[in-house]
């Protein structure tokens, strides 16, 4: 059985960013890699947002941002992602 040339797509999987608690250096490195690699598919594999203010886990630290602030930061990240990968299919998988 021969494989067709377009059977596989260049794919990058990104997960557990936890905006606004993301590691800024790691995110910067991922975005740099995307500029270099030009993936055809980017899978956002859950927990892109932390959703600290509406989480059910112990929030004793009380250091999170509001949900609105988290969404604003996530929009910035997603805008950067789309600008770097304008033709890529972006798949968003919900986290826990």
Buried (B, 14 or more C-beta within 10 A) or exposed (E): EEEEEEEEEEBBEBEEBBBBEBEEEEBEEBBEEBEEEEBBBBBBBBBBBBBBEEEEEEEEEEEBBEBEBBBEBBEEBBEBBEEBBEEBEBEEEEBE
